[in-house]
Amino acid sequence: MEGWEILHLVQDRRTGVLYAAANSPFYGPSVRRSDDFGRTWDRGGTPPAYPEGDPEKVTRVWHITPGREGEPHRLYAGVEASGLFVSDDEAETWTEVASLRRHPTHDSWWPGNGGKCLHTIVLDPFDERCMFIACSTGGIYRSDDAGETWRPVNRGIRAEFMPEDQQFPEAGQCVHKVSASSVQRGRLYLQNHGGVYRSDDGGEHWQPIDAGLPANFGFPVVAHPRKPDTAYVIPLISAERRRFPNERLAVWRTDDAGGTWRELREGLAEPSYVGVMRDAFAADDADPAGLYFGTTSGSVYASFDEGESWMEVARDLPRIVSIEAARPA
């Protein structure tokens, strides 16, 4: 896959298999798998595709999420143009979850700067029939029946790019990333195109929690694996200036569910004029939690004390768009 655009790489914790969202300008989108921790990759099965004659086309695979423990062969994939696919044979074949694009608000989805993409899939850790997706620019949607039906859950999220009297629509927000707490039911954190938000009721209502941050624009948001009131963001100046405020590379952490924030930058480079993309920040489930992020200039930073200090563990790589914590092979 050398030279291919890899937008997401994830390990299936159930099997140890790696899956890559691999996109080629010549061969198109695909999902590739490795059974030997990345030493070799298969050529991919039948890629996700919309039916012949559909006005939209699948041009890229953006995100892959393994299914639940009771679904040993299931995977989900988010694609561009925004849509959700499911595989029950470990990425050999894919079926569209067509109910999502049939939602009446689908006509309000428009491409963001990165394209019209479904970039986030969250399986509710407490309800096996509940799941969330986020897409640009459609917002966040919730299903309570394993994908049979969907509804937008954007109440309280501001679409700052809309006219002032239209900034809180039912759908059409440019949500950048969503992260769910694995220990508190209903707790979600969200990084929007402008604003950081928290929900305590599974997305039914959102409240802004970005007071105290140097900027409210950014891409990733990471919930702590065991502490429901702890989350991390990496702010950028704005949509037009996608670099760190004051040229200070920093991770910001809240320990009180967004009431206050603290800058964490010990060991990080300064000055820095780059950014961090939506899937380029991850946590492991160790104790204390390890944190990892990659920059658009090809550096990887790691913290083994929940963000208190950082070290550069790789540099001079290509632009980094995906980092995931995996279990050793």
N, C-alpha and C positions, 0 to 999 in steps of 0.2 A: 504493500500500500504506500510505498514511498512516493511523495508528491501529492497524495490524496489529502483532501480536507477532512480531518477527523474532529467532529464537533463535540463528541462525547465518548468517553470510555468508562465502562463500569464493570465491576466484578459481580457475578451472581453468587451471593454468599451461600446459596443452597448447594451449589455444585463446584464452586471455584472457577468456573468458566468466565473468561473475559469476553465482553461484547463491545464492538466499536461501531459508532455511527459514522460510516465511511462514505464520502461523497467525491466522485470524480467528475471533472468537467467533460470527460469523454465517454465514460461508461455509466454515469448517473449515480443515483443514491443506492446504498446497500447497507445491510447489517452484517458484519463479519464477526466470526467467533474464533477464540483461541483456547484450546484445552491444555496448553503447556505454558501458561503465564506469559504469552506474548512472543515466544520464540518463533512460532509459526501460526499462520492464520488461514482459515478456509476461504473459499472464494465466494461465500455467501449463498443463501438460498434465493428464492424468488423475492425480489424487493417489494416493499410497500408501494402500492399504486392505486390510483383512483380508477373507476370504471371507464372504459372507452367511451368517448363522447362527453365526459364530464368537463365543464368549463375550467376547472382547476386541475393542476398537475402536481404530482409529488416531485419536487426538484431536489430536496435535501432531507436527510434524516437528522434531526436536531438532538433528540434525547431518547435514552433507553432506560426503562425501569423494570427490574425483575419482578415477577409476581410474588404472591404470598407463599408461606411455607406449605399450605395445602394445595398449591397449584404448581407442582414440580417442574412443569415444562413451559409455563406461561411467561411471556414478556410483553411489555407495552412499549410502543414507540411513538414519539411526537414528531411531526414532519412539517415541512413547508411545501405547498401552501397549507396553512394550519389545519391539522386533522390528527386524529388518534387512531392507531392501529394496534391490534393484539395478535400475538402468535401463541399457539398452544403446542408447538413442536420445536421449540428452542431456535426460532428465527429461520426455519426452513420455508415457511409460508406465513403470510400476513393477511388479516381481514380487517377492514375498516370498521371502527365503532361509529357507524354512520349516523347514529342518533345525535351526535354532537354537532355536526355540520348542518343537520336539519333544524337546529334550534332557530326560532324566529329572529333572534338577534344576530345571526351569522352575517347578515348584510352590513352590520356595523363594524366588522373586522377589516382593518386596513393594515398594510405593511408598516412596521416600524422601521427604524434605521437599519436594523439587521435583517429585515425581510418580514414576510407574513408567516410567522413560525409558531408552532406549539412547542415551547421550550421547557416546560415543567410538568411533571407527573408526580403526584403525591398520593400514596396509598395510606388511608387513615389507619394508624396503628391500633386503634381501639374498636373499629367497626369494619369487618371484612367486606361489607357491601358499599362502603363509602370511599370515594376517591375525589381528587381535585386535579384540575389541569389549569395552566395559565398560558395565554398566548398573546402575541403582539399583533395588532392592538385590539384585543377582545376582552381582556381582563381575566378574572378567575372564575371558574365554573365548578360546581359540585354535583356529584351523582350519589344518590343514596340507595341505588338499586343495581350496583355493579355495572354501570354504563348504559342501562336501558333508557334512562332519561337524565336530563341535565337542567340545571338552572344557574344563572349568573348570581354570584354572591360578592358584589362589589359595593355594597352599601357603605358609604362613608369614605370611599377611595376617590381622590380628586383627579380629574383629567385636566391638568393645568394648561394643556395645549388647546383646549376648546374655548369658545366664547364664554364670558364670565357667567352668563345665566344658564350654561349647559355643561358645567364642569362636574356634575355628579350624575352621569347617565346610568341607566341600568347596566349597560355593557359598552365597551369601547375604550376602557382604560388600558394604559400601557404598563402592565405589571411586568417587572423585570425578573423577580424570583420569589418563591414561597418556600418556607421551611416549617415543618411541623414538629412540635414537641413530642417526644416518644414516651413521656412520663405524665403529662397532664392532658386529659381529654379536652379537645376543642381548642387548644392553644396553638395559634399559628402566628408566624412573623412574616412580613411581606415588605420587600423593597420595590417601590413603585418608580416610575419615570421621574417623579418628584414626590418625595415623601417616604417615610418608613412607618409601617403600621403594625398593629397587633390586634388579633381577634381572640376572644375567650370562648366563643360559641361556634366554632367550626366555620367561620366565615360569614355568619349571619349579620354581624356588625363588625366594623373596623374602627379603630381610633388611632389618630396620628401619635407617634412617639418619637419624633425626630427633634424635639426641642433639646438643645444642648449639643447637637452635632454641628460640625463646621459647614456642612452642606447636606441637602436632603436628596441629592441625586446619587445614584450608584447602581451597581448590578447585583452582587451576591448578598445573601443573608443566610446565616447559619445558626440554627438553634443548638444549644448545648445538648449533648446526648443524655444527660441525667438531671440537669437543673432547669426546671421550666421557666424560671425568671431570667435566665442568662441567654443572651444571643449576641451575635457579632455582625457588623457591617463594615464596609470599606468605602467611605464616601469619596465621590469625585466632585469637581467644582460644579459642573452643569452639563446639560446635553451638548452644548456647543464647545465646552472646554473640558474634555474628558481626561483630566489629570487631577492629581491630588491637591487639595487646598493648601496654599502656601508652599507648594512643592514638597510637602512633608508626607512621605509614605507612612500610613498609620492604619492600624485596625482599631475599631472602636467597640467596646463591650459594655453592655448593660447587665447588671445583676439584680435589677428590680423591675423587670418587665418593661423597660423603656422609660421609667421615671427619670433616670439619670444615665449618663454615658461617661466612660473613661477612655482616654486615648492610650493605646498600647503601641509603643514604637521602639522599645529597646532592641538594638541589633538591626534595625531596618535602615536602608540607604537614605541619605539626604545629601543634596536635593534629589528629587525624583520627578520625572515629567511623563510618567507612563500611567497605565491603568490596570484594573483587574476586572475580568469579564464574569458573566453570571454563573458559569459552572466551574470557575477556576478557584474555588474556595471550598474546603471540606474539613470535616472533623472526623476523627476516629472514635471508637467507643472504649478507649483505654481510660484508666483512672490514675493520674489526672488525664483529661482529654488532650489529645494531640490535635493541632490545627495546621493546615497546609494551604498555601495559596501560590498562584503563579501570575506573573505580570505579562503585559503585552510586549515587553522587551526581552522575555525569555529567562527571567530569574524565578527560582522556586524558593520560598521561605517556609520554615517549619518552626513550630513552637511546641514544646513538650511540657509546658506549665500553664496551659489554658490561656496563652496569649501574653503572659507577663514579660517574656523575652523571646527573641526570634533569632534564627540563624539562616544564612543563605546556604542551601544545600545543593543547588545547581544554578548554573548561569550560562548565558550565550546560547540558549535554546531558541527555536523559532517561537513566534507568538503563541502564548499558552491560552487555550480556551477551555480546558477541562482538567480538573484534578479530582481524584477520588481516593479515599482510603480503602485499601484492600487487605485481606488476610494473606499471610505468606503462602506461597505455593508449597 
